[in-house]
Amino acid sequence: TPRGPVVIDILLGQDAMWELRDMHRWRATGLTNPRKGPVFSNSAFGVVAEGKIVELPNQTSEVKAITATAAPVKEQNKPIQSVASQGKAMNATLSEQLDRFWKLDNLGIMPSESSDNLTPEEREAVEYFYSTVTFKDGRYNVALLFKPDHKPLKNNFKAAFKRLITLEKSLAKSEKKAAAYGKAMQEYFDRGDVEEVPIVEDDQPGKKLFYLPHSAVIREDKTTTKCRVVFDASAKSPSGVSLNDCLFKGPAYNNDLLRLLLRFRHFKVALSADVQKMYLQIAVRPEDRDVLRFLWRKDKVIKCYRFKKVAFGIADSSFLATECCKLQAKKFESTMPEASSKVQTDRWVDDLVTGTDSLEHAKDLVKQIVTMMKEGGFDFKKWLSSHPEAIQAVPPEDREEASNQKEKAAPNKALGVQWITEADVITFKGYKAPTNEKITVRVIASEMASIYDPLGLLSCFTITPKRLLQKIRRANPDWTYDTVAPEEDANTWREWCNQLQDLEKISLPRCIKLQEEVIEESLHMFGDASPHAFATAAYYR
């Protein structure tokens, strides 16, 4: 290469490059004949240059040709697609990972999203939902939230067929993965979530037809779902429009994550559970099901199926599911007021984190929640409690095994926070210190963003990489993710990394209340700031 000998990590064919590269092209400026210069485009790896080069600006030596080279792009935000999957769910970029980190870091600082501040589109989605939702045969039936002025959605059978063939080739390389995928797909058939329909390859007048390409997300840390099939409703149809482009997403009505976790620490008896396959408990009305088609080879023959239930990966699925769950709880506001309130306020999508201060009260609360939600087709599973007696009436198969500090098994989690239920303490995951020789902004940001701490309990620890990034950026106005940290900062970084494994030694009581009767209580707040950072601390006395 122009920079000298380099080690080649991987060779990508042109078929792979199309998946990784932006279709937008541009040519170099300042050439006598720009059409004879290289063509540039953005890719997941940076800017790619290709083509013949007969002249470069300010250069006397002639370069005959160039195959392909890449340079880092400042603030590269494009997601990287998995080449092997040919359209699998896209991997999160570092920018997206950092975005999630800063959102968690801003909990309690930035104002929470409010249902009072809906956009016109969100209001239209809500109104359409409530005008079409029905309850029939023990479950909610919904309409997909089509925008009234959406662009034409064309039949994408050919593209979906090609994606299936590519998927089959990928699965053929791993017997274990193929078996897990086949099992996950078979569950849709066994539960009656899908129905077989004739294959239609062409557009039909006055009828929307769309085939969902699909791929797998393997979640090894899950106990109920090892392999989740994800359906790609963002795949473009021949008209350049995807199914998701045609749908309202609906407002994100999730409760405030920080408020949920703080309230969870206030209960003497903690309870958690989740709705089993929440999306698939809701039926889609028949007239909308033809846009939820997909192809799958069964009995050695490629067949067409379509969803009868809300599918994972559709733009409006989360809103439809959470709103139906809320509707069911509202039905019992007069007969089971506390259980109704808990499901509405102490739930994050399909996860319930709640509790009470009395063991007997907790037992009654669990029974009411199970009864109330089951009538709407929602089954709460994986029950956990800081007091096992509280969930004793729940069938064993609907309970999750409690974790303890003596065993090396993975701890339970409450909204992603590690929770050792037997000891009723919050803990953290220890990380193996990275061994990068070159410490760049990318290395620091990636490691920092991997720490999940929505409660801010590790703020005094995570402030170090934040300050390092701040310092490097201020010293380098044209910084990129590949900017190398000065040696002094690199040494500070290495010292910080050596402490990562010790995070697992931290253990804090989940419940901030005293078990005995409290006569008087008070809240004490402190705050301070410097040119580099600001912080607050709250103490409950």
Buried (B, 14 or more C-beta within 10 A) or exposed (E): EEEEEEEEEEEEEEEBBEBBBEEEEEEBEEBEEEEBBBBBBBBBBBBBBBBEBEBBEEEEEEEEEBEEBEEBBEEBEBEBBBBEBBBBBBEBBBBBBBBEBEEBBEBBEEEEEEEEEBEEBBEBBBEBBEEBBEBEEEBBBBBBBBBEEBEEBBBBBEBBBEBBEBBBEBBEEEEEBBEBBBEBBEBBBEEEBBEEEEEBEEBEEEEBBBBBBBBBBBEEEEEEBBBBBBBBBBBBBBBEBBBBBBBBBBBEBBBBBBBBBBBBBBBBBBBBBBBBBBBBBBBBBEEBBBBBBBBBBEEEEEBBBBBBBBBBBBBBBBBBBBBBBBBBBEBBEEEBEBBBBBBBBBBBBBBBBBBBEEEEBBBBBBBBBBEBBEEBBBBBBBBBBBBEEBBEEBEEEBBBEBBEEEEEEEBBBBBBBBBBBBBBBBBBBBBEBBEBEEBBBBBBBBBBBEBBBBBBBBBEBBBBBBBBBEBBEEEBEEBBBBBBBBEEBBEBBBEBBEEBEEBBEBEEEBBEBEEEEEEEEEEEEEEEEEEEEEEEEEEEE
